[in-house]
Amino acid sequence: MDFANFEKKIGIAFSDKDLLRIAFTHRSYLNEHRGTKTEHNERLEFLGDAVLELLVTEFLFKKYPHKAEGDLTMYRAGLVNAVTLAGVAENLGMNDYMLLSRGEAKDTGRAREVILANAIEALIGALYLDGGYAKAGEFVSRFVLPLTENIVAEGKWLDAKSHFQEKAQDIAGVTPSYETVRETGPDHDKHFTIAVFLGREKVAEGNGKSKQEAEQAAAAQALKAKQWG
């Protein structure tokens, strides 16, 4: 895979090209290519998550000097959640560069969304290692922070679960409840399916690698099912 075009697209060149390749390498790819001498992107994702959160926190702290901590926390959540980050990744065409197993490459929807969001965090981690806080900040300032005003203005900082609860209480007068439908996989790679209910009505299901992620996915599907937006 040649990542030169991606570097041109983001306007940032890597000194260490291996870091860039790792950022795009999903664990599943290495399971199918065991002779590949590289690592997957999860450690970079861990680092990038922290770097992104600090960059966004610093930006919001300065941009909204009169906002309370709670508001800033929600705005930050709107900028760093999987939906927002996956959207950034899609706009940058990161799908075309992902190194995935054949099975993962076929996945769409929520599963691909999570993979792309994680890849953005891994990319930020790679940028940080390659050029420090300033280089990571250049990327975040160009592609993530400009989304702030739209997210705040449209209330997109509300996560799906909070949004669905707000709508359900307002429209249906009911507080949603969640129930685990399935739990599969070994301890290191669990997958959960969770259903969301309004009273006895099962509205939707969602999948995720944690119960929290599955609940968010279920709430997002429920918003679509009810056309509550």
Secondary structure by P-SEA (a helix, b strand, c coil): ccaaaaaaaaccccccaaaaaaaaccaaaaaacccccccccaaaaaaaaaaaaaaaaaaaaaacccccaaaaaaaaaaaccaaaaaaaaaaacccccccccccccccccaaaaaaaaaaaaaaaaaaaaaccaaaaaaaaacccccaaaaaaaacccccaaaaaaaaaaacccbbbbbbbccccccccbbbbbbbbbccccccbbbbcccaaaaaaaaaaaaaaaaccc
